[in-house]
Amino acid sequence: MPEPPPFDMSTLERLDDLPAGADDGHLRVSVVIPCLNEEENIEVCVRTALEVMQRAGIRGEVVVADNNSDDRSAELARAAGAHVVTETRRGYGSAYLAGFAAARGKYIVMGDADLTYDFAEIPRFVAELDKGSELVMGDRMDNIRPGAMPWLHRYVGNPILSGILNLFFRTGIRDAHCGMRALRRDVLPRLDLRTTGMEFASEMVIRAGKENLKVSEFPIDYHPRGGTSKLSTFRDGWRHLRFLLVHSPTHLFMLPGLILALVGTVISTVSLTQVDVFGREWEIHTMIAGALLMIVGTQVMALGLCAHAYGTYFMGEKDAWFDRMRARFRLEHGLLLGGAILLAGLVICAVIVGIWIANGTGELSEERSAVLAATLVIVGMQVFFSSFLLSILGLRRR
């Protein structure tokens, strides 16, 4: 048996690495099932999938991506009629990447090996793909059988994570983490999937949204699983949330940074102008707090812009907002803005020094002005040098 491709290869690299003749144009469906120690269930899953396709007149295969099981899963799957590939590196995404690389059908139907999904649904997924959909999602949320999904997952975890995904990426998918779904094999290079863990489910939906794939969704049943669950509620939930955040620099960096900078500007202005708010005057400590927020907010926004640039230039991300900004603004604009802010801070410093000299280099009571000057100098330098960093990242653009 040939060695499985490395886990750190994306679907794009894996498909490019397939041997000539691996694509069977007459094979319509490949059912890909990830498997880790599922000897209690895998044989039923494979036989059901094959029988359903045979009854529906669908020429297909079942590919079991065995994730280095230490039981008889691979042996039983092979005996049931599946093509078994072994992925030694553990992970839900790793198994699927290996399975996708081995699949030969025009369509790929995904399903777990724990009996939670009914493979009798295969013809429905195929029919949606025939209608023109490029990714078809199952929706479990209204058809969860008793005992199939823990309360925390059903009413907290899945709704929150799916809601955040739709807020960030506007996919419109109700059940973004459903494990039964289908896609056209020829869209895999566009998806360029890379993650190796449970966040693989989120990555597929996010990438489909960014690539503007035609996505459809319909209700399916979700059954109690057979055997022991491999899912870790908090670890896998955090991995999903972390993945959503790092793939949305706008929500992770830009919006928090902008809010911090605006709040800091308001606070500093109130303290600097000595305006009474809530019946009191806000002193130098408030001015320092506002300055801190301005500096941190500016730095966070700069990190967000660099993250956008890295995603666009090095990861092939498509970001309409960033594309508009980079078409409108150049390095010189950032240098002028940073230089102007820096100059304003230096001018205030010069004025403070002039006042100090005029007072005979004695006591000086310009604390607020000094904090403002220092803040402007720091923010100006951040903008100035961040502009250069963005320009350096931009050297990679195609």
C-alpha positions as CSV (number, residue, x, y, z in Angstrom):
1,M,0.0,0.0,0.0
2,P,1.5,3.4,-0.9
3,E,2.3,5.8,1.9
4,P,-0.4,8.3,2.7
5,P,0.3,11.9,1.8
6,P,1.6,14.1,4.7
7,F,-1.0,15.6,6.9
8,D,0.2,19.1,6.4
9,M,-0.7,19.1,2.7
10,S,-3.8,20.9,1.6
11,T,-6.4,19.4,-0.6
12,L,-5.0,21.4,-3.5
13,E,-1.5,19.8,-3.0
14,R,-2.9,16.3,-2.4
15,L,-5.0,16.4,-5.6
16,D,-2.1,17.7,-7.6
17,D,-0.1,14.7,-6.3
18,L,-2.5,12.0,-7.5
19,P,-1.1,9.6,-10.0
20,A,-2.3,9.7,-13.6
21,G,-5.5,7.7,-14.2
22,A,-6.7,8.2,-10.6
23,D,-9.8,10.0,-11.8
24,D,-12.5,7.6,-12.9
25,G,-14.9,9.7,-14.9
26,H,-17.6,7.0,-14.8
27,L,-17.6,6.7,-11.0
28,R,-20.3,9.0,-9.8
29,V,-20.0,9.0,-6.0
30,S,-17.3,8.4,-3.5
31,V,-18.6,8.0,0.1
32,V,-15.8,9.0,2.4
33,I,-15.9,7.9,6.0
34,P,-13.3,8.8,8.6
35,C,-12.7,6.0,11.0
36,L,-10.9,5.7,14.4
37,N,-11.6,2.6,16.4
38,E,-15.1,2.0,15.1
39,E,-15.2,-1.8,14.7
40,E,-18.7,-1.9,16.2
41,N,-20.1,0.3,13.5
42,I,-17.9,0.5,10.4
43,E,-19.1,-2.7,8.7
44,V,-22.8,-1.5,8.9
45,C,-21.9,1.9,7.6
46,V,-20.0,0.6,4.6
47,R,-22.6,-2.1,3.7
48,T,-25.4,0.4,4.0
49,A,-23.8,3.0,1.8
50,L,-23.0,0.4,-0.9
51,E,-26.5,-1.1,-0.8
52,V,-28.2,2.4,-0.9
53,M,-26.1,3.3,-4.0
54,Q,-26.8,0.0,-5.7
55,R,-30.6,0.4,-5.1
56,A,-30.5,3.9,-6.4
57,G,-28.6,3.0,-9.5
58,I,-25.6,5.1,-8.5
59,R,-22.2,3.8,-9.5
60,G,-20.0,4.6,-6.5
61,E,-17.4,3.5,-4.0
62,V,-16.9,3.7,-0.2
63,V,-13.5,5.1,0.9
64,V,-12.7,4.5,4.6
65,A,-10.0,6.8,5.9
66,D,-8.7,4.8,8.8
67,N,-7.0,7.1,11.3
68,N,-4.5,4.5,12.5
69,S,-7.1,2.5,14.5
70,D,-5.8,0.0,16.9
71,D,-8.8,-2.3,16.6
72,R,-10.2,-4.3,13.6
73,S,-11.9,-1.3,11.9
74,A,-9.7,-1.3,8.8
75,E,-10.0,-5.1,8.4
76,L,-13.8,-5.1,8.8
77,A,-14.3,-2.1,6.4
78,R,-12.2,-3.8,3.7
79,A,-14.2,-7.0,4.1
80,A,-17.4,-5.1,3.8
81,G,-16.3,-3.7,0.4
82,A,-14.6,-0.4,1.2
83,H,-11.4,0.9,-0.2
84,V,-9.4,1.6,2.9
85,V,-6.6,4.2,3.1
86,T,-4.6,4.7,6.3
87,E,-3.7,8.1,7.7
88,T,-1.3,7.6,10.6
89,R,-1.5,11.2,11.9
90,R,-4.5,11.5,14.1
91,G,-7.3,14.1,13.5
92,Y,-10.7,14.4,11.9
93,G,-9.3,16.7,9.2
94,S,-6.3,14.5,8.6
95,A,-8.5,11.5,7.9
96,Y,-10.7,13.4,5.5
97,L,-7.8,14.9,3.6
98,A,-6.5,11.3,3.1
99,G,-9.9,10.1,2.1
100,F,-10.4,13.0,-0.4
101,A,-7.1,12.3,-2.0
102,A,-8.1,8.6,-2.6
103,A,-11.7,9.4,-3.8
104,R,-12.4,8.9,-7.5
105,G,-16.0,9.9,-7.9
106,K,-17.4,13.0,-9.4
107,Y,-19.2,13.7,-6.1
108,I,-18.1,13.1,-2.6
109,V,-20.5,12.3,0.2
110,M,-19.2,12.6,3.7
111,G,-20.5,10.7,6.8
112,D,-19.2,9.6,10.1
113,A,-18.6,5.9,11.1
114,D,-20.6,6.1,14.3
115,L,-24.1,5.4,13.0
116,T,-25.3,9.0,13.8
117,Y,-26.1,9.6,10.1
118,D,-28.3,7.6,7.9
119,F,-26.5,6.7,4.6
120,A,-29.9,6.2,3.1
121,E,-29.8,10.0,2.6
122,I,-27.1,9.6,-0.1
123,P,-29.5,9.9,-3.1
124,R,-30.9,13.1,-1.7
125,F,-27.4,14.7,-1.5
126,V,-26.6,13.5,-5.0
127,A,-29.9,15.0,-6.3
128,E,-28.9,18.4,-4.9
129,L,-25.5,18.2,-6.5
130,D,-27.2,17.2,-9.8
131,K,-29.3,20.4,-9.5
132,G,-26.2,22.5,-9.5
133,S,-25.2,22.8,-5.8
134,E,-21.4,22.6,-5.2
135,L,-21.7,22.0,-1.5
136,V,-24.7,20.3,0.2
137,M,-25.1,20.5,4.0
138,G,-27.3,18.4,6.2
139,D,-29.3,20.2,9.0
140,R,-29.7,18.1,12.1
141,M,-31.2,20.7,14.5
142,D,-34.9,19.9,14.1
143,N,-34.5,16.1,13.8
144,I,-32.2,15.1,16.7
145,R,-33.3,11.8,18.1
146,P,-33.5,11.4,21.9
147,G,-30.0,10.9,23.4
148,A,-28.3,11.7,20.2
149,M,-26.8,15.1,21.1
150,P,-25.9,16.4,24.6
151,W,-27.9,19.4,25.8
152,L,-24.8,21.6,25.9
153,H,-24.0,20.8,22.3
154,R,-27.6,21.2,21.1
155,Y,-28.6,24.4,22.8
156,V,-25.3,26.2,23.5
157,G,-22.3,25.0,21.5
158,N,-23.6,24.4,18.0
159,P,-26.0,27.4,17.9
160,I,-23.3,29.8,19.2
161,L,-20.5,28.5,16.9
162,S,-22.8,28.4,13.9
163,G,-24.1,31.9,14.8
164,I,-20.5,33.3,15.0
165,L,-19.6,31.6,11.7
166,N,-22.6,33.2,10.0
167,L,-21.9,36.6,11.6
168,F,-18.3,36.6,10.5
169,F,-18.6,35.0,7.1
170,R,-22.4,35.3,6.2
171,T,-22.7,31.7,4.9
172,G,-26.4,31.3,5.8
173,I,-25.8,27.8,7.0
174,R,-27.9,26.8,10.0
175,D,-26.0,23.7,11.1
176,A,-22.4,24.5,10.1
177,H,-21.0,21.5,12.0
178,C,-23.2,18.7,10.6
179,G,-20.9,15.8,9.7
180,M,-23.0,14.6,6.7
181,R,-22.5,16.7,3.7
182,A,-21.6,16.4,0.0
183,L,-19.6,18.3,-2.5
184,R,-18.3,18.1,-6.1
185,R,-14.8,16.8,-6.2
186,D,-13.7,19.4,-8.7
187,V,-14.2,22.2,-6.1
188,L,-11.6,20.7,-3.7
189,P,-8.7,22.7,-5.3
190,R,-10.7,25.9,-4.8
191,L,-11.4,25.0,-1.2
192,D,-7.7,24.2,-0.5
193,L,-8.6,22.7,2.9
194,R,-5.7,22.4,5.4
195,T,-6.9,21.9,9.0
196,T,-6.3,18.5,10.6
197,G,-8.7,18.5,13.6
198,M,-12.5,18.9,14.2
199,E,-12.3,22.5,12.9
200,F,-12.1,20.9,9.4
201,A,-15.9,21.1,9.4
202,S,-15.9,24.9,9.9
203,E,-13.0,25.4,7.4
204,M,-15.0,23.8,4.6
205,V,-18.0,26.0,5.2
206,I,-15.9,29.2,5.5
207,R,-13.9,28.4,2.4
208,A,-17.1,27.6,0.5
209,G,-18.5,31.0,1.5
210,K,-15.3,32.9,0.5
211,E,-15.2,31.1,-2.9
212,N,-18.9,31.9,-3.5
213,L,-19.8,28.3,-4.0
214,K,-23.4,27.4,-4.5
215,V,-24.4,25.9,-1.1
216,S,-27.7,24.2,-0.3
217,E,-29.0,22.7,3.0
218,F,-31.8,20.3,3.9
219,P,-33.0,18.6,7.1
220,I,-31.7,15.1,8.0
221,D,-32.0,12.9,11.1
222,Y,-29.4,12.6,13.8
223,H,-29.2,9.3,15.7
224,P,-27.5,8.2,18.9
225,R,-24.0,7.1,18.2
226,G,-22.7,3.6,18.5
227,G,-19.5,3.1,20.6
228,T,-17.5,5.7,22.4
229,S,-17.5,9.4,21.3
230,K,-14.2,10.9,20.3
231,L,-15.5,14.5,20.7
232,S,-14.2,16.6,23.5
233,T,-16.7,19.3,24.3
234,F,-14.5,22.2,25.4
235,R,-11.3,21.3,23.6
236,D,-13.0,20.9,20.2
237,G,-15.3,23.8,20.8
238,W,-12.4,26.0,21.5
239,R,-10.6,24.8,18.4
240,H,-13.6,25.7,16.3
241,L,-13.9,29.2,18.0
242,R,-10.2,29.8,17.6
243,F,-10.3,28.8,13.9
244,L,-13.2,31.2,13.3
245,L,-11.4,34.1,15.0
246,V,-8.0,33.6,13.3
247,H,-9.8,33.5,9.9
248,S,-11.5,36.8,10.5
249,P,-8.9,39.5,11.1
250,T,-11.7,42.1,10.9
251,H,-13.4,40.7,14.0
252,L,-10.3,39.5,15.8
253,F,-8.2,42.7,15.3
254,M,-9.8,45.5,13.4
255,L,-13.1,46.0,15.2
256,P,-11.6,45.6,18.8
257,G,-8.7,47.9,17.8
258,L,-11.0,50.5,16.4
259,I,-13.2,50.5,19.5
260,L,-10.2,50.8,21.8
261,A,-8.7,53.7,19.8
262,L,-12.0,55.6,19.6
263,V,-12.8,55.1,23.4
264,G,-9.2,56.2,24.2
265,T,-9.6,59.2,22.0
266,V,-12.8,60.2,23.7
267,I,-11.4,59.7,27.2
268,S,-8.2,61.7,26.4
269,T,-10.3,64.5,24.9
270,V,-12.5,64.8,28.0
271,S,-9.5,64.8,30.3
272,L,-7.5,67.2,28.1
273,T,-10.3,69.8,27.7
274,Q,-11.2,69.4,31.4
275,V,-14.9,68.9,30.6
276,D,-17.1,67.9,33.5
277,V,-18.7,64.5,33.0
278,F,-20.9,62.9,35.6
279,G,-20.4,66.0,37.8
280,R,-16.6,65.7,38.1
281,E,-13.4,66.7,36.3
282,W,-11.2,63.9,35.1
283,E,-7.6,64.3,36.0
284,I,-4.2,63.1,34.6
285,H,-4.8,59.4,35.5
286,T,-7.7,59.4,33.2
287,M,-5.6,61.0,30.5
288,I,-3.0,58.2,30.9
289,A,-5.7,55.5,30.6
290,G,-7.1,57.1,27.4
291,A,-3.6,57.3,25.9
292,L,-3.0,53.7,26.7
293,L,-6.2,52.7,24.9
294,M,-5.3,54.8,21.9
295,I,-1.8,53.2,21.6
296,V,-3.0,49.7,22.1
297,G,-6.0,50.2,19.7
298,T,-3.7,51.5,17.0
299,Q,-1.3,48.6,17.4
300,V,-4.1,46.0,17.3
301,M,-5.5,47.6,14.1
302,A,-2.1,47.5,12.5
303,L,-1.8,43.8,13.3
304,G,-5.2,43.3,11.7
305,L,-4.1,45.0,8.5
306,C,-1.0,42.8,8.4
307,A,-3.2,39.7,9.0
308,H,-5.4,40.7,6.1
309,A,-2.4,41.2,4.0
310,Y,-0.9,37.9,4.9
311,G,-4.1,36.0,4.2
312,T,-4.5,37.7,0.8
313,Y,-0.9,37.5,-0.4
314,F,0.2,34.2,1.1
315,M,-2.9,32.1,1.7
316,G,-5.0,33.0,-1.3
317,E,-7.8,34.5,0.8
318,K,-10.4,36.7,-0.9
319,D,-11.3,39.8,1.1
320,A,-13.4,42.4,-0.7
321,W,-12.8,45.1,2.0
322,F,-9.1,44.7,2.0
323,D,-9.0,44.6,-1.8
324,R,-10.8,47.9,-2.0
325,M,-8.4,49.4,0.6
326,R,-5.2,48.3,-1.1
327,A,-6.5,49.6,-4.4
328,R,-7.2,53.0,-2.9
329,F,-4.3,53.5,-0.5
330,R,-0.6,53.1,-1.1
331,L,2.6,53.1,1.1
332,E,2.9,56.8,0.7
333,H,-0.5,57.4,2.2
334,G,0.4,55.5,5.3
335,L,3.8,57.3,5.6
336,L,2.1,60.7,5.2
337,L,-0.5,59.9,7.9
338,G,2.0,58.5,10.3
339,G,4.4,61.3,9.6
340,A,1.7,63.9,10.2
341,I,0.7,62.4,13.6
342,L,4.3,62.1,14.6
343,L,5.0,65.7,13.6
344,A,2.0,66.9,15.6
345,G,3.4,65.1,18.7
346,L,6.8,66.6,18.2
347,V,5.3,70.1,17.8
348,I,3.5,69.7,21.1
349,C,6.8,68.5,22.7
350,A,8.5,71.6,21.3
351,V,5.8,73.9,22.8
352,I,6.2,72.2,26.2
353,V,9.9,72.7,26.0
354,G,9.4,76.3,25.1
355,I,7.1,76.9,28.1
356,W,9.6,75.2,30.3
357,I,12.4,77.5,29.1
358,A,10.2,80.6,29.4
359,N,9.6,79.6,33.0
360,G,13.3,79.6,33.7
361,T,13.6,75.8,33.5
362,G,11.8,75.4,36.8
363,E,8.6,73.7,37.7
364,L,6.4,72.6,34.8
365,S,2.7,71.7,35.0
366,E,1.9,70.4,31.5
367,E,1.2,66.8,32.4
368,R,-1.8,66.4,30.1
369,S,0.0,68.0,27.1
370,A,3.1,65.8,27.7
371,V,0.9,62.6,27.7
372,L,-0.8,63.8,24.5
373,A,2.5,64.5,22.8
374,A,4.0,61.1,23.8
375,T,0.8,59.3,22.6
376,L,0.9,61.1,19.2
377,V,4.6,60.3,18.8
378,I,4.0,56.6,19.5
379,V,0.9,56.3,17.4
380,G,2.6,58.2,14.5
381,M,5.6,55.8,14.6
382,Q,3.2,52.8,14.7
383,V,1.4,54.0,11.6
384,F,4.6,54.9,9.8
385,F,6.4,51.6,10.3
386,S,3.3,49.4,10.0
387,S,2.9,51.0,6.5
388,F,6.3,49.7,5.6
389,L,5.5,46.2,6.9
390,L,2.3,46.1,4.8
391,S,4.3,47.2,1.8
392,I,6.8,44.4,2.4
393,L,4.0,41.8,2.7
394,G,2.6,43.2,-0.5
395,L,5.8,42.3,-2.4
396,R,4.4,38.8,-2.6
397,R,1.2,39.7,-4.3
398,R,0.6,38.2,-7.7
